[in-house]
Amino acid sequence: MNGVAVRSRGVTTGQVLSLLLLFGVSDWVSAAIRYAIPEEARRGSAVGNVVADLALDFGRLPGRRLRVVSGGTKKYFGVDLASGALLVSERIDREELCGALSPCSLSFEIVVENPLELYSGTVEIQDINDNDPVFPSSQARLEISESVAAGARFPLESAQDPDVGINSLQTYQLSANPHFALDVQTRVDGSKYAELVLEKELDREEQRELHLVLTALDGGSPPRSAHVQIHIDVVDANDNAPVFNQSTYKASVRENTPSGTLVARISAYDLDDGPNGDIVYSFSSHTPAKVRELFALDSATGELRVKGQLDYEETKLYEIYLQAKDKGAVPGVAHCKVLVEVVDVNDNTPEVTVTSVYSPVPEDAAPGTVVALLSVTDLDSHDNGLVNCFISPGIPFMLSSSLKNYYTLKTKAALDREKASEYNITITARDSGSPPLSAVKQILVQVSDVNDNAPKSSQDSYDVYVLENNMPGIPVLNVSATDPDLGRNAHLSYTLLQGDTTVGHLFSINRDNGTLYLLTSLDHEDQVEFNMMVQVQDGGSPPLATNVSVSVFVTDLNDNAPTVLYPLPNTTATYTDVVAPGTPAGHMVTKVVAVDADAGYNAWISYTLLQATDPSLFSVGLHSGEIFTARQLREDDAPQHTLVILLKDHGEPVLSASATVSISVAEMVKEVFTDLSDVAPANDPRRHVTFYLILAVILVSAAFFITMLSVGIFKCYKWRQSKELFNSSRNTLYRTPGPFHHIDAVRGGFTPPNFYHQVYLTTDSRQSDLLCKKPFTSSPLGSRQSTMRNGEPGLYHQIVGTASRLPTPAEVIKFAANGISFPFLSASCAGVVGDWGVTSHSVACKPEG
């Protein structure tokens, strides 16, 4: 609501005027009230009834904590809660507070709570006539030549009265005399000064000196006064006085101008010669002492310079009176005036005052909750005194203003103590000057906690790699979790969930610190991976919990030596490979087949020729184990050759084995069969096994051919379908392939159980992509599954067959008769071509090199 309330009392008890302006705001009621009291009012004097003027409810007043808030060190006012009256609590001296400024006022704020309301008030301090005018000195002396013509003016020292208005200095009076009259002048700021005006010329021979009394009067009732004795010496004539080239000079200077800066240069001339023509510049006698402190005048050059620190907020315009006097026996004097305008600069920083702070704030406080009240002031004027307040972005608080220079700090969004338990809010007040000045105020706002957070692990899952053959009881992992809550809500306990009973026998976890222990020794060749779930639970009520997945991988050690599969070791049977005389160099005679139960480089086998009947005749592939002729066989070469092949893995330390290979040089295969039948045992227990192996190879090859044929037909169908879709819509080049179809190659008896081959066929591809996958790697830094475009070198050498040469049916029958199996037919990464009749892409897992 808007309204005006005015109260008046008798002059005998002190007249008080109150003005109440009430208006509604968005968050809390605010109002402005104004009173007026005379200065020097006694303590306890009533200024006005703020409770009645603000229409506050007396009944609710005790619970609303009504109080008066004012800036500065002195608290000039207080409130009588019983009567609602605003009382004077300190001596108020208008001249001490405001000096010459008028009107003089004191600001205060009335704050009441429940609900929070802020009222702004001003008390105008009215001047009383409690100060006498004061002259700088009790006597003044003038020297006036008798040649001075009537009408000459002589400025007199001005009296000072700290009162203002009608109580300030109003006029001067001069004692009666026949020669001089008094002319009272008014300055720009309203102050008075007096000049003697010569009405009748002086005659030194008639009267050598004159004594006058100058009286200064203020406008009080009754008026106060001050007196000064004026002694005038009449001297002989100096007929030419100095003359200024202009009577008034104007200049402007910035308030931050450094000392020594030139303000103006005055100039006067004197037609006399000699000392009577030498001019000395000085301040006039009635120039205030404050001006003399701020400005300096060069007596020889007439340069007026800045001497002290100017302040626009104190004085905006200086009226400086200067004189030029010659050096004659009776010096001639000329007077001029310099008007110096002080230009305001932005030299006052804003000041921020925090009235109230409400902390801590619960983290579930609704947006818009009032946190603090504050006010800002700036002593500069215009844009330099226009202040805006803001806070740092990115925090859930905001500033709003309902009164000029008053702000409220509120919550802008929901608080979260776990993200920020307290906010050290920086409030910046910046004026609109150029350059702008700013002030910073820090407000600490604390946020109280509620239990709203479950434990959180640093990782959702853990992959732990443990070397096989470990020591029982070693710690393998520390499950780390945190809870941002406080107290018992942040106390965590760790539990191993018993999803798999095997895990419970092998692992245990410390309930307090989450350390996972291994209770027994593990074997990579027995089991590679263990999966378990760890539950982290806090101590809240009800408790909150989080589950963490843990996977323990057993990494391989080189604890298995290579095992020779062909030729079979430790057997009484002798297997002889045959090569015809004249066979050229580079012909593959046979192949040593071996496997290593380890993984990775620990299973990568290399083959070297350790011993031979004729070392120059045969060589062995370093990584394949294939035995080739090193040169062409001659007729004089020995018919029987025995080779000892050394097999080494790449582990640390290196483990090795050896294989003995017998090779016969013969013209006909019959001879070899005869020799083999002679040395073969009478009853070979593996002859039925060999038959079943050959039968299995044939069946698997047929199944592989049928599968590949089906995939080819399905691929053609999909290709035709995708082509039709491509013709109907050209928005995309490729259609999304359907589920991958894979064909597992037939597993050979010597291939490790964790190695397999997959052929991926997409619905929009014209070629097959063969991938050889091995699910686990021996590197502790590796992933749980590695996918390779080429087979792992160690695994490749465990496969007998190659893509470069496949056995003929005759060779299969020949070697099957001796109990030799052919894992390369099932472990090959491609279909068998040639005599087997399978028409498909032939891609080998053999790595480069």
Secondary structure, DSSP 8 states (H G I E B T S, - for coil): ----------GGG-----EEEEE--SSS-EEEEEEEEETT--TT-EEEEHHHHTT--GGGGGGGT-EEE-SSS---EEEETTTTEEEE-S---HHHHHTT-SSEEEEEEEEETTTTEEEEEEEEEE--S----B-S-SEEEEEEETT--TT-EEE----B----GGGSEEEEEE---SSEEEEEEE-TTS-EEEEEEE-S---TTT-SEEEEEEEEEESSSS--EEEEEEEEEEE---S---EES-SEEEEEEETT--TT-EEEE--EE----GGGG-EEEEE-TTS-HHHHHHEEE-TTT-EEEE-S---TTT-SEEEEEEEEEE-SSS--EEEEEEEEEEE--S----EEEEEEE---EETT--TT-EEEEEEEE--S-GGGG-EEEEE-TTSSEEEEEEETTEEEEEE-S---TTT-SEEEEEEEEEESSSS--EEEEEEEEEEE-------EES-SEEEEEEESS--TTEEEEE--EE--S-GGGG-EEEEEE-SSHHHHHHEEE-TTT-EEEE-S---TTT--EEEEEEEEEESSSS--EEEEEEEEEEE--S----EEEES-SS-S---EEEE-TT--TT-EEEE-EEE-SS-GGGG--EEEEEEESSTTTEEE-TTT-EEEESS---TTS-SEEEEEEEEE-SSSS--EEEEEEEEEE-S-HHHHHHHHHHHS-SS-TTHHHHHHHHHHHHHHHHHHHHHHHHHHHHHHHHHHHHHHHHHH--S-SS----S-B-------TTS-TT-EEEEEB-TT-SS-EEEEEES--S-TTS-S-EEESS--HHHHTT----SS----HHHHHHHHTTT---THHHH-SS---GGG---S---------
